[in-house]
């Protein structure tokens, strides 16, 4: 007599791969939220190592990690997250008013609201030369560090931009400087590979006014 019970079938490689991607994204999100790591790629590699996955494992995309991070923050840090969103947007608006002559645009986490304890406020500004931004900061006795950041554009083009970093209260603000001709072309988001979303002061102020508190 044949048994009516179904024999268990081994999980398909595809399902196993999807499960490992989910585990890796979840652990990467925890690392980003709790351990001071801000680079998605580094967080993914740390997560894969902790989960004892192969170096050649099929890692999650940055979008999958960002989705897991948003869920982690809502689940474990909801109250703190609401406070961070309100504070970051308020400070960003103040910085944009200060930099009004340089057409500041908010990008990144201050728009998405996926803000950890380690997130910086990121602004794009327009100037003929980085010295104009340096002078604006020095004129107001604002200490800063200067470095370079590489931005990706279409067809895998990359371009280095000057970056100024300073602190307002306990929040770091990063200014990426674009010349007027460069400012018109949007760099690609490191999260989804699409042109970055930028917001002017009016749009950010609207977001700030509607931010949870």
C-alpha positions as CSV (number, residue, x, y, z in Angstrom):
1,X,0.0,0.0,0.0
2,X,1.4,3.4,-1.0
3,X,1.9,5.9,1.7
4,X,-0.2,9.1,1.3
5,X,2.5,11.2,3.1
6,X,4.6,13.3,0.8
7,X,8.3,12.7,1.0
8,X,10.2,15.9,1.9
9,X,12.1,17.3,-1.0
10,X,15.4,19.1,-0.6
11,X,15.3,22.8,-0.9
12,X,16.1,24.0,-4.4
13,X,19.4,26.0,-4.8
14,X,17.3,29.0,-5.8
15,X,15.3,28.9,-2.5
16,X,18.5,28.4,-0.5
17,X,20.1,31.3,-2.3
18,X,17.1,33.6,-1.6
19,X,17.2,32.6,2.1
20,X,20.9,33.3,2.4
21,X,20.4,36.7,0.7
22,X,17.6,37.5,3.2
23,X,19.8,36.5,6.2
24,X,22.7,38.5,4.9
25,X,20.6,41.6,4.2
26,X,19.1,41.3,7.8
27,X,22.5,41.0,9.4
28,X,24.0,43.8,7.2
29,X,21.1,46.0,8.3
30,X,21.9,45.3,12.0
31,X,25.5,46.1,11.4
32,X,24.6,49.4,9.8
33,X,22.2,50.3,12.6
34,X,24.2,49.3,15.6
35,X,28.0,49.1,14.8
36,X,28.9,52.4,13.2
37,X,29.4,51.0,9.7
38,X,28.0,53.3,7.0
39,X,29.2,51.6,3.8
40,X,26.6,49.0,2.5
41,X,29.2,46.9,0.7
42,X,31.4,46.6,3.8
43,X,28.3,45.7,5.9
44,X,27.3,43.0,3.4
45,X,30.8,41.4,3.5
46,X,30.9,41.6,7.3
47,X,27.4,39.9,7.4
48,X,28.4,37.2,5.0
49,X,31.6,36.5,7.0
50,X,29.6,36.2,10.3
51,X,27.1,33.9,8.7
52,X,30.0,31.7,7.4
53,X,28.9,32.2,3.8
54,X,31.2,31.6,0.9
55,X,33.2,34.6,-0.4
56,X,31.5,34.0,-3.7
57,X,28.0,33.9,-2.1
58,X,25.2,35.7,-3.9
59,X,25.0,38.9,-1.8
60,X,21.9,41.0,-1.5
61,X,21.6,44.2,-3.5
62,X,22.0,47.6,-1.8
63,X,18.3,48.1,-2.2
64,X,17.6,44.9,-0.3
65,X,19.9,46.0,2.5
66,X,18.2,49.4,2.6
67,X,14.8,47.8,2.9
68,X,16.0,45.5,5.7
69,X,17.6,48.5,7.4
70,X,14.3,50.5,7.3
71,X,12.5,47.5,8.8
72,X,15.2,47.1,11.5
73,X,15.0,50.8,12.5
74,X,11.2,50.7,12.6
75,X,11.2,47.5,14.7
76,X,14.0,48.3,17.2
77,X,14.5,52.1,17.2
78,X,11.1,53.6,16.2
79,X,11.1,56.4,18.8
80,X,14.8,57.3,18.3
81,X,14.3,57.1,14.6
82,X,11.5,59.7,14.7
83,X,13.6,62.0,16.8
84,X,16.6,61.6,14.4
85,X,14.5,62.3,11.3
86,X,13.1,65.5,12.8
87,X,16.5,66.7,14.1
88,X,18.4,65.9,10.9
89,X,15.8,67.6,8.7
90,X,15.8,70.7,11.0
91,X,19.6,71.0,11.0
92,X,19.7,70.4,7.2
93,X,17.3,73.2,6.6
94,X,19.4,75.5,8.7
95,X,22.5,74.5,6.8
96,X,20.8,75.1,3.5
97,X,19.7,78.6,4.5
98,X,23.3,79.3,5.5
99,X,24.5,78.1,2.0
100,X,21.6,79.6,0.1
101,X,24.0,81.4,-2.4
102,X,25.3,78.0,-3.5
103,X,22.0,76.4,-4.5
104,X,22.1,73.6,-1.8
105,X,20.3,70.4,-2.4
106,X,19.6,67.7,0.2
107,X,20.3,64.1,-0.8
108,X,20.5,60.7,0.8
109,X,19.2,59.7,4.2
110,X,17.8,63.1,5.2
111,X,15.2,62.6,2.4
112,X,14.6,58.8,2.7
113,X,14.3,59.0,6.5
114,X,16.4,55.9,6.9
115,X,18.7,57.5,9.4
116,X,20.9,55.6,11.9
117,X,23.0,57.0,14.8
118,X,25.9,57.2,12.3
119,X,24.2,58.9,9.4
120,X,25.6,62.2,8.1
121,X,23.5,65.0,6.5
122,X,24.6,65.1,2.8
123,X,24.2,68.2,0.7
124,X,25.2,69.1,-2.8
125,X,26.3,72.6,-3.4
126,X,27.2,74.6,-6.5
127,X,30.3,76.8,-6.7
128,X,32.9,77.9,-9.3
129,X,35.6,76.5,-7.0
130,X,35.8,74.7,-3.7
131,X,37.6,77.7,-2.3
132,X,34.3,79.6,-2.3
133,X,32.8,77.0,0.1
134,X,36.0,77.0,2.2
135,X,35.7,80.8,2.6
136,X,32.1,80.7,3.5
137,X,32.9,78.3,6.3
138,X,36.0,80.2,7.5
139,X,34.1,83.5,7.5
140,X,31.8,82.0,10.1
141,X,34.6,80.3,12.0
142,X,33.3,76.8,11.2
143,X,36.1,74.2,11.4
144,X,36.0,71.7,8.6
145,X,37.8,68.8,7.0
146,X,38.3,68.6,3.2
147,X,38.5,65.4,1.2
148,X,37.3,63.9,-2.1
149,X,34.4,61.7,-3.0
150,X,33.9,59.7,-6.1
151,X,30.5,59.9,-7.8
152,X,29.3,57.5,-10.5
153,X,27.4,58.7,-13.6
154,X,25.9,56.9,-16.5
155,X,27.9,54.4,-18.6
156,X,30.1,53.7,-15.6
157,X,31.7,57.2,-15.6
158,X,33.2,58.3,-12.3
159,X,34.2,61.8,-11.2
160,X,35.9,63.0,-8.0
161,X,34.3,66.0,-6.2
162,X,35.7,68.1,-3.3
163,X,33.9,67.4,-0.1
164,X,33.7,69.5,3.0
165,X,32.7,68.0,6.3
166,X,31.8,69.9,9.5
167,X,29.7,69.4,12.6
168,X,26.5,71.1,13.7
169,X,25.8,70.1,17.3
170,X,26.3,66.4,17.2
171,X,25.4,65.9,13.6
172,X,28.0,65.7,10.8
173,X,27.3,67.6,7.6
174,X,28.9,66.7,4.3
175,X,29.0,69.2,1.4
176,X,29.9,67.8,-2.0
177,X,30.9,70.7,-4.3
178,X,29.9,70.7,-8.0
179,X,30.7,73.4,-10.6
180,X,27.7,75.1,-12.3
181,X,28.2,72.8,-15.4
182,X,28.5,69.7,-13.3
183,X,25.6,70.6,-11.0
184,X,23.0,70.0,-13.8
185,X,23.9,66.3,-14.2
186,X,22.7,64.1,-11.4
187,X,25.1,61.4,-10.1
188,X,23.8,57.9,-9.6
189,X,22.5,56.7,-6.2
190,X,24.8,54.1,-4.6
191,X,21.7,52.3,-3.4
192,X,19.6,51.8,-6.5
193,X,21.8,53.0,-9.4
194,X,19.3,55.6,-10.5
195,X,19.8,59.4,-10.6
196,X,20.0,60.7,-7.1
197,X,16.9,62.4,-5.8
198,X,17.7,66.0,-4.8
199,X,15.5,68.4,-2.8
200,X,15.7,72.1,-2.4
201,X,15.0,74.0,0.8
202,X,11.3,74.4,0.2
203,X,10.8,70.7,-0.4
204,X,12.9,69.7,2.6
205,X,11.1,72.2,4.8
206,X,7.8,70.5,3.9
207,X,9.3,67.2,4.8
208,X,10.6,68.6,8.1
209,X,7.2,70.1,9.0
210,X,5.6,66.7,8.4
211,X,8.3,64.7,10.2
212,X,7.2,62.5,13.1
213,X,8.2,63.8,16.5
